[in-house]
């Protein structure tokens, strides 16, 4: 439902990724339904316009920090205010401000010239930039320290969006109003 922050935890192989793939429409369900706000099935709508996904395995391109955050948008069409807000909310502000070319600094897609935590925050900033109504995060804070994780979680909570967080870390789930444990493909509310 709108404004829910839902946490999903479970052991490897319990079905968390399959559930995310069902929600994203990557896998089609063969029975049952998926409804959003008790109103519609994602198969019957332009669901991809409502949802963002920050995966565990990051995807970065050889390009500037801002090109990676606003992935898919032409350079001259990047909204500067949205970019600034996304950088701040994802905890990248200090890092970016220390760079000689700021958010125009080029990074490598193989992440050799930035840390894992910086790469994760760039992927998270992409989510903030696009301002989708439903946000799914899969182990998105695994490379972050506690302070950065908490800062990002606070900004997510303030966003008033529907958020689904898949995590093995209980600290990533502390702002969730609903937490489920995935056991053998079944969601059990904690």
Secondary structure by P-SEA (a helix, b strand, c coil): ccccbbbbbbcccccaaaaaaaaaccccccccccccccccccccccccccccccccccccccccaaaaaacccccccccaaaaaaaaaaacaaaaaaaccccccbbbbcccccccaaaaaaaaaaaaaaacccbbbbccccccccaaaaaaaaaaaaacccbbbbbcccccccccccbbbbbcccccccc
